[in-house]
Amino acid sequence: MKILPVASLALALLMPLPAAAEKDPATGLVLADGWEAVRNNCTACHSAGLVTQNSGSRNYWLNLIRWMQATQNLWQFDPATEKTILDYLSTHYGVKEGARREALPRDLMPVNPYKADSNS
Ligand code: HEC
């Protein structure tokens, strides 16, 4: 049974690494349900890079679409297409874990001028 640790080490080394999401080489969009709708509707005016470098909630993406529709001549989508686009974006370019920086340590906070003894 001395062989067991060696065998399990060998097995561990053979385990495939978690697969990175496959991306479309031309746009960099994650290849998953709905990616073509995003390519077809979101890369005419600016590069797909503007899409892939952003991330946020479904509401963030919806607001962005409404802003582009209101001010940047983005066309209207039929409800099914809009749902596909929002599903895709909020799933693959959703809120990042830990995207918000940590709170500053107290001693790096500025003095609070409204606090009675503001020097402490
Ligand atoms: C009709 C043209 C047009 C289309 C189509 C278009 N956009 Fe935009 N979008 C713009 C313009 C113009 C800007 C502002 C670009 C700039 O600031 O350089 C912009 C900006 C953006 C930004 C950056 C916002 C920011 O905060 O800087 C993102 C992300 C974005 N678009 C995503 C999308 C997505 C997703 C789609 C498809 C649903 C899309 N765009 C389709 C015109 C368009």
Backbone and ligand atoms as CSV (ligand in chain L), in Angstrom:
chain,resi,resn,atom,element,x,y,z
A,1,MET,N,N,0.822,-1.218,0.000
A,1,MET,CA,C,0.000,0.000,0.000
A,1,MET,C,C,0.852,1.262,0.000
A,2,LYS,N,N,2.157,1.097,-0.044
A,2,LYS,CA,C,3.042,2.281,-0.041
A,2,LYS,C,C,2.872,3.093,-1.323
A,3,ILE,N,N,2.358,2.458,-2.322
A,3,ILE,CA,C,2.247,3.112,-3.630
A,3,ILE,C,C,1.119,4.158,-3.643
A,4,LEU,N,N,0.209,4.017,-2.658
A,4,LEU,CA,C,-1.007,4.851,-2.701
A,4,LEU,C,C,-0.756,6.366,-2.754
A,5,PRO,N,N,0.105,6.903,-1.855
A,5,PRO,CA,C,0.299,8.362,-1.934
A,5,PRO,C,C,0.842,8.777,-3.299
A,6,VAL,N,N,1.749,7.999,-3.826
A,6,VAL,CA,C,2.314,8.348,-5.140
A,6,VAL,C,C,1.223,8.319,-6.201
A,7,ALA,N,N,0.382,7.276,-6.111
A,7,ALA,CA,C,-0.687,7.145,-7.109
A,7,ALA,C,C,-1.651,8.325,-7.013
A,8,SER,N,N,-1.971,8.728,-5.782
A,8,SER,CA,C,-2.948,9.812,-5.694
A,8,SER,C,C,-2.329,11.134,-6.127
A,9,LEU,N,N,-1.018,11.290,-5.881
A,9,LEU,CA,C,-0.357,12.495,-6.366
A,9,LEU,C,C,-0.395,12.531,-7.892
A,10,ALA,N,N,-0.091,11.387,-8.490
A,10,ALA,CA,C,-0.102,11.315,-9.951
A,10,ALA,C,C,-1.504,11.638,-10.477
A,11,LEU,N,N,-2.505,11.088,-9.789
A,11,LEU,CA,C,-3.890,11.362,-10.198
A,11,LEU,C,C,-4.216,12.849,-10.094
A,12,ALA,N,N,-3.758,13.456,-8.997
A,12,ALA,CA,C,-4.047,14.874,-8.792
A,12,ALA,C,C,-3.428,15.687,-9.915
A,13,LEU,N,N,-2.227,15.297,-10.339
A,13,LEU,CA,C,-1.555,16.040,-11.400
A,13,LEU,C,C,-2.259,15.870,-12.743
A,14,LEU,N,N,-2.944,14.748,-12.877
A,14,LEU,CA,C,-3.634,14.497,-14.141
A,14,LEU,C,C,-4.994,15.173,-14.231
A,15,MET,N,N,-5.486,15.638,-13.067
A,15,MET,CA,C,-6.807,16.260,-13.068
A,15,MET,C,C,-6.771,17.527,-13.928
A,16,PRO,N,N,-7.742,17.676,-14.806
A,16,PRO,CA,C,-7.731,18.884,-15.643
A,16,PRO,C,C,-7.978,20.128,-14.801
A,17,LEU,N,N,-7.367,21.220,-15.179
A,17,LEU,CA,C,-7.631,22.492,-14.507
A,17,LEU,C,C,-9.058,22.914,-14.854
A,18,PRO,N,N,-9.698,23.680,-13.971
A,18,PRO,CA,C,-11.037,24.153,-14.325
A,18,PRO,C,C,-10.972,24.924,-15.637
A,19,ALA,N,N,-11.838,24.575,-16.542
A,19,ALA,CA,C,-11.772,25.173,-17.872
A,19,ALA,C,C,-12.116,26.656,-17.808
A,20,ALA,N,N,-11.269,27.476,-18.410
A,20,ALA,CA,C,-11.601,28.893,-18.517
A,20,ALA,C,C,-12.714,29.020,-19.548
A,21,ALA,N,N,-13.597,30.008,-19.336
A,21,ALA,CA,C,-14.703,30.186,-20.273
A,21,ALA,C,C,-14.151,30.399,-21.673
A,22,GLU,N,N,-14.705,29.688,-22.616
A,22,GLU,CA,C,-14.240,29.823,-23.997
A,22,GLU,C,C,-14.754,31.129,-24.583
A,23,LYS,N,N,-13.893,31.786,-25.344
A,23,LYS,CA,C,-14.277,33.097,-25.874
A,23,LYS,C,C,-14.191,33.133,-27.386
A,24,ASP,N,N,-15.032,33.956,-27.964
A,24,ASP,CA,C,-14.973,34.175,-29.397
A,24,ASP,C,C,-13.693,34.946,-29.712
A,25,PRO,N,N,-12.825,34.394,-30.582
A,25,PRO,CA,C,-11.549,35.050,-30.839
A,25,PRO,C,C,-11.702,36.460,-31.429
A,26,ALA,N,N,-12.755,36.677,-32.187
A,26,ALA,CA,C,-12.884,37.972,-32.849
A,26,ALA,C,C,-13.333,39.080,-31.899
A,27,THR,N,N,-14.228,38.761,-30.974
A,27,THR,CA,C,-14.793,39.808,-30.117
A,27,THR,C,C,-14.352,39.681,-28.660
A,28,GLY,N,N,-13.907,38.501,-28.258
A,28,GLY,CA,C,-13.582,38.278,-26.853
A,28,GLY,C,C,-14.798,37.986,-25.994
A,29,LEU,N,N,-15.982,37.904,-26.630
A,29,LEU,CA,C,-17.192,37.591,-25.858
A,29,LEU,C,C,-17.189,36.134,-25.426
A,30,VAL,N,N,-17.597,35.878,-24.200
A,30,VAL,CA,C,-17.733,34.514,-23.706
A,30,VAL,C,C,-18.746,33.775,-24.581
A,31,LEU,N,N,-18.349,32.592,-25.044
A,31,LEU,CA,C,-19.242,31.808,-25.906
A,31,LEU,C,C,-20.263,31.084,-25.043
A,32,ALA,N,N,-21.450,31.604,-25.013
A,32,ALA,CA,C,-22.526,31.002,-24.226
A,32,ALA,C,C,-23.835,31.502,-24.806
A,33,ASP,N,N,-24.926,30.896,-24.347
A,33,ASP,CA,C,-26.239,31.282,-24.865
A,33,ASP,C,C,-26.382,32.791,-24.975
A,34,GLY,N,N,-26.741,33.270,-26.120
A,34,GLY,CA,C,-27.029,34.692,-26.281
A,34,GLY,C,C,-25.867,35.524,-26.785
A,35,TRP,N,N,-24.689,34.911,-26.927
A,35,TRP,CA,C,-23.532,35.748,-27.271
A,35,TRP,C,C,-23.669,36.359,-28.663
A,36,GLU,N,N,-24.359,35.638,-29.556
A,36,GLU,CA,C,-24.503,36.190,-30.909
A,36,GLU,C,C,-25.419,37.416,-30.920
A,37,ALA,N,N,-26.436,37.379,-30.066
A,37,ALA,CA,C,-27.327,38.544,-29.990
A,37,ALA,C,C,-26.529,39.764,-29.527
A,38,VAL,N,N,-25.602,39.533,-28.612
A,38,VAL,CA,C,-24.778,40.647,-28.118
A,38,VAL,C,C,-23.806,41.089,-29.216
A,39,ARG,N,N,-23.185,40.134,-29.881
A,39,ARG,CA,C,-22.289,40.521,-30.978
A,39,ARG,C,C,-23.054,41.317,-32.041
A,40,ASN,N,N,-24.249,40.835,-32.385
A,40,ASN,CA,C,-24.987,41.481,-33.468
A,40,ASN,C,C,-25.522,42.859,-33.096
A,41,ASN,N,N,-25.783,43.084,-31.822
A,41,ASN,CA,C,-26.420,44.337,-31.419
A,41,ASN,C,C,-25.506,45.283,-30.656
A,42,CYS,N,N,-24.364,44.809,-30.226
A,42,CYS,CA,C,-23.558,45.633,-29.316
A,42,CYS,C,C,-22.169,45.954,-29.848
A,43,THR,N,N,-21.874,45.604,-31.084
A,43,THR,CA,C,-20.515,45.888,-31.552
A,43,THR,C,C,-20.518,46.754,-32.812
A,44,ALA,N,N,-21.677,47.320,-33.146
A,44,ALA,CA,C,-21.740,48.128,-34.362
A,44,ALA,C,C,-21.114,49.508,-34.152
A,45,CYS,N,N,-21.260,50.054,-32.958
A,45,CYS,CA,C,-20.801,51.437,-32.725
A,45,CYS,C,C,-19.473,51.494,-31.995
A,46,HIS,N,N,-19.221,50.521,-31.176
A,46,HIS,CA,C,-17.960,50.502,-30.432
A,46,HIS,C,C,-17.488,49.064,-30.350
A,47,SER,N,N,-16.253,48.904,-29.929
A,47,SER,CA,C,-15.688,47.556,-29.886
A,47,SER,C,C,-16.374,46.727,-28.806
A,48,ALA,N,N,-16.322,45.417,-28.984
A,48,ALA,CA,C,-16.873,44.528,-27.970
A,48,ALA,C,C,-16.104,44.671,-26.662
A,49,GLY,N,N,-14.888,45.177,-26.776
A,49,GLY,CA,C,-14.073,45.384,-25.573
A,49,GLY,C,C,-14.756,46.295,-24.569
A,50,LEU,N,N,-15.518,47.251,-25.064
A,50,LEU,CA,C,-16.242,48.144,-24.156
A,50,LEU,C,C,-17.268,47.350,-23.353
A,51,VAL,N,N,-17.820,46.317,-23.978
A,51,VAL,CA,C,-18.777,45.459,-23.276
A,51,VAL,C,C,-18.036,44.558,-22.289
A,52,THR,N,N,-16.986,43.875,-22.783
A,52,THR,CA,C,-16.343,42.848,-21.958
A,52,THR,C,C,-15.567,43.437,-20.785
A,53,GLN,N,N,-15.172,44.706,-20.877
A,53,GLN,CA,C,-14.422,45.276,-19.749
A,53,GLN,C,C,-15.359,45.814,-18.675
A,54,ASN,N,N,-16.656,45.787,-18.947
A,54,ASN,CA,C,-17.612,46.265,-17.956
A,54,ASN,C,C,-18.327,45.097,-17.292
A,55,SER,N,N,-18.884,45.354,-16.142
A,55,SER,CA,C,-19.642,44.316,-15.457
A,55,SER,C,C,-20.599,44.990,-14.499
A,56,GLY,N,N,-21.699,44.320,-14.262
A,56,GLY,CA,C,-22.667,44.893,-13.341
A,56,GLY,C,C,-23.946,44.083,-13.311
A,57,SER,N,N,-24.845,44.537,-12.489
A,57,SER,CA,C,-26.112,43.831,-12.320
A,57,SER,C,C,-26.950,43.960,-13.594
A,58,ARG,N,N,-27.994,43.180,-13.637
A,58,ARG,CA,C,-28.951,43.268,-14.746
A,58,ARG,C,C,-29.465,44.705,-14.889
A,59,ASN,N,N,-29.711,45.319,-13.746
A,59,ASN,CA,C,-30.205,46.682,-13.749
A,59,ASN,C,C,-29.173,47.657,-14.308
A,60,TYR,N,N,-27.905,47.423,-14.000
A,60,TYR,CA,C,-26.830,48.250,-14.560
A,60,TYR,C,C,-26.867,48.170,-16.086
A,61,TRP,N,N,-26.965,46.946,-16.617
A,61,TRP,CA,C,-26.962,46.770,-18.071
A,61,TRP,C,C,-28.222,47.365,-18.700
A,62,LEU,N,N,-29.351,47.173,-18.008
A,62,LEU,CA,C,-30.593,47.737,-18.545
A,62,LEU,C,C,-30.514,49.262,-18.605
A,63,ASN,N,N,-30.016,49.868,-17.554
A,63,ASN,CA,C,-29.878,51.328,-17.545
A,63,ASN,C,C,-28.951,51.803,-18.644
A,64,LEU,N,N,-27.880,51.039,-18.854
A,64,LEU,CA,C,-26.921,51.411,-19.895
A,64,LEU,C,C,-27.578,51.337,-21.278
A,65,ILE,N,N,-28.355,50.293,-21.496
A,65,ILE,CA,C,-29.063,50.154,-22.777
A,65,ILE,C,C,-30.045,51.316,-22.954
A,66,ARG,N,N,-30.800,51.627,-21.889
A,66,ARG,CA,C,-31.756,52.737,-21.992
A,66,ARG,C,C,-31.035,54.053,-22.268
A,67,TRP,N,N,-29.867,54.229,-21.653
A,67,TRP,CA,C,-29.089,55.458,-21.879
A,67,TRP,C,C,-28.633,55.522,-23.340
A,68,MET,N,N,-28.150,54.399,-23.863
A,68,MET,CA,C,-27.699,54.407,-25.268
A,68,MET,C,C,-28.884,54.607,-26.202
A,69,GLN,N,N,-30.037,54.063,-25.833
A,69,GLN,CA,C,-31.221,54.255,-26.674
A,69,GLN,C,C,-31.672,55.718,-26.642
A,70,ALA,N,N,-31.562,56.323,-25.486
A,70,ALA,CA,C,-32.047,57.695,-25.353
A,70,ALA,C,C,-31.082,58.712,-25.952
A,71,THR,N,N,-29.785,58.404,-25.921
A,71,THR,CA,C,-28.818,59.441,-26.294
A,71,THR,C,C,-27.843,59.053,-27.397
A,72,GLN,N,N,-27.716,57.757,-27.707
A,72,GLN,CA,C,-26.658,57.336,-28.633
A,72,GLN,C,C,-27.211,56.607,-29.865
A,73,ASN,N,N,-28.497,56.778,-30.113
A,73,ASN,CA,C,-29.115,56.159,-31.295
A,73,ASN,C,C,-29.119,54.638,-31.295
A,74,LEU,N,N,-29.000,54.045,-30.137
A,74,LEU,CA,C,-29.155,52.582,-30.102
A,74,LEU,C,C,-30.621,52.270,-30.405
A,75,TRP,N,N,-30.807,51.284,-31.256
A,75,TRP,CA,C,-32.163,50.924,-31.651
A,75,TRP,C,C,-32.904,50.216,-30.515
A,76,GLN,N,N,-34.249,50.107,-30.704
A,76,GLN,CA,C,-35.074,49.380,-29.735
A,76,GLN,C,C,-34.963,47.890,-30.009
A,77,PHE,N,N,-35.024,47.086,-28.970
A,77,PHE,CA,C,-35.013,45.631,-29.124
A,77,PHE,C,C,-36.419,45.086,-28.914
A,78,ASP,N,N,-36.744,44.002,-29.606
A,78,ASP,CA,C,-37.987,43.341,-29.232
A,78,ASP,C,C,-37.738,42.672,-27.879
A,79,PRO,N,N,-38.801,42.471,-27.092
A,79,PRO,CA,C,-38.633,41.995,-25.712
A,79,PRO,C,C,-37.804,40.714,-25.601
A,80,ALA,N,N,-37.970,39.785,-26.553
A,80,ALA,CA,C,-37.234,38.519,-26.465
A,80,ALA,C,C,-35.733,38.763,-26.631
A,81,THR,N,N,-35.377,39.605,-27.596
A,81,THR,CA,C,-33.960,39.901,-27.815
A,81,THR,C,C,-33.377,40.628,-26.611
A,82,GLU,N,N,-34.145,41.571,-26.084
A,82,GLU,CA,C,-33.639,42.310,-24.925
A,82,GLU,C,C,-33.409,41.377,-23.741
A,83,LYS,N,N,-34.326,40.421,-23.571
A,83,LYS,CA,C,-34.170,39.462,-22.468
A,83,LYS,C,C,-32.915,38.616,-22.684
A,84,THR,N,N,-32.724,38.143,-23.925
A,84,THR,CA,C,-31.535,37.335,-24.225
A,84,THR,C,C,-30.266,38.112,-23.907
A,85,ILE,N,N,-30.229,39.370,-24.327
A,85,ILE,CA,C,-29.039,40.200,-24.109
A,85,ILE,C,C,-28.808,40.417,-22.618
A,86,LEU,N,N,-29.877,40.732,-21.896
A,86,LEU,CA,C,-29.727,40.992,-20.458
A,86,LEU,C,C,-29.365,39.725,-19.695
A,87,ASP,N,N,-29.944,38.586,-20.091
A,87,ASP,CA,C,-29.579,37.316,-19.449
A,87,ASP,C,C,-28.089,37.058,-19.636
A,88,TYR,N,N,-27.644,37.233,-20.873
A,88,TYR,CA,C,-26.239,36.960,-21.186
A,88,TYR,C,C,-25.309,37.886,-20.402
A,89,LEU,N,N,-25.605,39.187,-20.468
A,89,LEU,CA,C,-24.704,40.154,-19.830
A,89,LEU,C,C,-24.681,39.988,-18.316
A,90,SER,N,N,-25.855,39.780,-17.712
A,90,SER,CA,C,-25.865,39.702,-16.248
A,90,SER,C,C,-25.283,38.374,-15.763
A,91,THR,N,N,-25.280,37.354,-16.636
A,91,THR,CA,C,-24.676,36.080,-16.245
A,91,THR,C,C,-23.165,36.100,-16.430
A,92,HIS,N,N,-22.712,36.582,-17.569
A,92,HIS,CA,C,-21.279,36.463,-17.890
A,92,HIS,C,C,-20.496,37.730,-17.604
A,93,TYR,N,N,-21.197,38.841,-17.451
A,93,TYR,CA,C,-20.539,40.103,-17.089
A,93,TYR,C,C,-21.313,40.734,-15.941
A,94,GLY,N,N,-21.566,39.904,-14.943
A,94,GLY,CA,C,-22.376,40.330,-13.803
A,94,GLY,C,C,-21.527,41.000,-12.735
A,95,VAL,N,N,-22.161,41.243,-11.620
A,95,VAL,CA,C,-21.462,41.899,-10.516
A,95,VAL,C,C,-20.259,41.057,-10.110
A,96,LYS,N,N,-19.110,41.688,-10.019
A,96,LYS,CA,C,-17.901,40.957,-9.614
A,96,LYS,C,C,-17.866,40.822,-8.102
A,97,GLU,N,N,-17.453,39.640,-7.643
A,97,GLU,CA,C,-17.266,39.455,-6.211
A,97,GLU,C,C,-16.133,40.364,-5.757
A,98,GLY,N,N,-16.349,41.016,-4.656
A,98,GLY,CA,C,-15.262,41.820,-4.096
A,98,GLY,C,C,-14.844,42.970,-4.974
A,99,ALA,N,N,-15.763,43.435,-5.855
A,99,ALA,CA,C,-15.396,44.542,-6.731
A,99,ALA,C,C,-15.285,45.844,-5.946
A,100,ARG,N,N,-15.933,45.847,-4.824
A,100,ARG,CA,C,-15.889,47.059,-4.018
A,100,ARG,C,C,-14.674,47.011,-3.114
A,101,ARG,N,N,-13.921,48.116,-3.050
A,101,ARG,CA,C,-12.727,48.077,-2.210
A,101,ARG,C,C,-13.128,47.959,-0.756
A,102,GLU,N,N,-12.191,47.455,0.028
A,102,GLU,CA,C,-12.470,47.319,1.448
A,102,GLU,C,C,-12.521,48.690,2.096
A,103,ALA,N,N,-13.234,48.736,3.205
A,103,ALA,CA,C,-13.319,49.993,3.939
A,103,ALA,C,C,-11.930,50.394,4.416
A,104,LEU,N,N,-11.681,51.702,4.465
A,104,LEU,CA,C,-10.390,52.177,4.977
A,104,LEU,C,C,-10.276,51.864,6.456
A,105,PRO,N,N,-9.071,51.584,6.905
A,105,PRO,CA,C,-8.883,51.458,8.353
A,105,PRO,C,C,-9.227,52.792,9.019
A,106,ARG,N,N,-9.722,52.716,10.219
A,106,ARG,CA,C,-10.173,53.945,10.908
A,106,ARG,C,C,-9.096,55.014,10.947
A,107,ASP,N,N,-7.844,54.592,11.165
A,107,ASP,CA,C,-6.790,55.614,11.326
A,107,ASP,C,C,-6.427,56.304,10.007
A,108,LEU,N,N,-6.963,55.817,8.904
A,108,LEU,CA,C,-6.728,56.511,7.635
A,108,LEU,C,C,-7.904,57.401,7.245
A,109,MET,N,N,-8.955,57.361,8.068
A,109,MET,CA,C,-10.121,58.175,7.774
A,109,MET,C,C,-9.842,59.631,8.146
A,110,PRO,N,N,-10.391,60.561,7.381
A,110,PRO,CA,C,-10.201,61.968,7.751
A,110,PRO,C,C,-10.922,62.277,9.052
A,111,VAL,N,N,-10.508,63.360,9.678
A,111,VAL,CA,C,-11.157,63.791,10.909
A,111,VAL,C,C,-12.604,64.173,10.589
A,112,ASN,N,N,-13.510,63.704,11.398
A,112,ASN,CA,C,-14.923,64.033,11.209
A,112,ASN,C,C,-15.224,65.372,11.882
A,113,PRO,N,N,-15.466,66.406,11.092
A,113,PRO,CA,C,-15.630,67.748,11.681
A,113,PRO,C,C,-16.916,67.886,12.480
A,114,TYR,N,N,-17.830,66.933,12.319
A,114,TYR,CA,C,-19.122,67.049,13.014
A,114,TYR,C,C,-19.127,66.324,14.342
A,115,LYS,N,N,-18.041,65.656,14.616
A,115,LYS,CA,C,-17.990,64.904,15.865
A,115,LYS,C,C,-17.424,65.796,16.961
A,116,ALA,N,N,-18.010,65.707,18.162
A,116,ALA,CA,C,-17.638,66.613,19.239
A,116,ALA,C,C,-16.114,66.646,19.459
A,117,ASP,N,N,-15.533,65.491,19.801
A,117,ASP,CA,C,-14.080,65.511,19.975
A,117,ASP,C,C,-13.461,64.876,18.724
A,118,SER,N,N,-13.288,65.722,17.734
A,118,SER,CA,C,-12.927,65.207,16.416
A,118,SER,C,C,-11.461,64.831,16.291
A,119,ASN,N,N,-10.689,65.017,17.358
A,119,ASN,CA,C,-9.284,64.644,17.228
A,119,ASN,C,C,-9.018,63.200,17.585
A,120,SER,N,N,-10.013,62.534,18.091
A,120,SER,CA,C,-9.748,61.158,18.494
A,120,SER,C,C,-10.281,60.199,17.446
L,1,HEC,C1,C,-26.004,52.826,-31.909
L,1,HEC,C2,C,-24.672,52.747,-31.362
L,1,HEC,C3,C,-24.468,51.813,-30.178
L,1,HEC,C4,C,-24.812,50.497,-30.064
L,1,HEC,C5,C,-25.446,49.615,-31.107
L,1,HEC,C6,C,-24.403,50.090,-28.742
L,1,HEC,N1,N,-23.789,51.118,-28.085
L,1,HEC,FE1,FE,-22.855,51.004,-26.298
L,1,HEC,N2,N,-22.280,52.915,-26.470
L,1,HEC,C7,C,-22.521,53.742,-27.552
L,1,HEC,C8,C,-21.850,55.011,-27.371
L,1,HEC,C9,C,-21.859,56.165,-28.353
L,1,HEC,C10,C,-21.172,54.910,-26.140
L,1,HEC,C11,C,-20.260,55.935,-25.501
L,1,HEC,C12,C,-18.895,55.590,-26.052
L,1,HEC,C13,C,-17.821,56.387,-25.486
L,1,HEC,O1,O,-17.988,57.015,-24.439
L,1,HEC,O2,O,-16.761,56.350,-26.119
L,1,HEC,C14,C,-21.449,53.596,-25.608
L,1,HEC,C15,C,-20.937,53.114,-24.419
L,1,HEC,C16,C,-21.086,51.826,-23.960
L,1,HEC,C17,C,-20.477,51.312,-22.763
L,1,HEC,C18,C,-19.556,52.065,-21.813
L,1,HEC,C19,C,-20.382,52.772,-20.788
L,1,HEC,C20,C,-19.520,53.512,-19.808
L,1,HEC,O3,O,-19.947,53.609,-18.663
L,1,HEC,O4,O,-18.433,53.965,-20.176
L,1,HEC,C21,C,-20.885,50.022,-22.635
L,1,HEC,C22,C,-20.511,49.047,-21.535
L,1,HEC,C23,C,-21.759,49.750,-23.743
L,1,HEC,N3,N,-21.843,50.857,-24.548
L,1,HEC,C24,C,-22.392,48.532,-23.946
L,1,HEC,C25,C,-23.212,48.270,-25.021
L,1,HEC,C26,C,-24.033,47.082,-25.138
L,1,HEC,C27,C,-24.103,45.968,-24.102
L,1,HEC,C28,C,-24.675,47.173,-26.316
L,1,HEC,C29,C,-25.696,46.206,-26.882
L,1,HEC,C30,C,-26.882,46.005,-26.103
L,1,HEC,C31,C,-24.272,48.420,-26.954
L,1,HEC,N4,N,-23.411,49.067,-26.120
L,1,HEC,C32,C,-24.680,48.836,-28.206
L,1,HEC,C33,C,-23.264,53.421,-28.666
L,1,HEC,C34,C,-23.796,52.194,-28.934
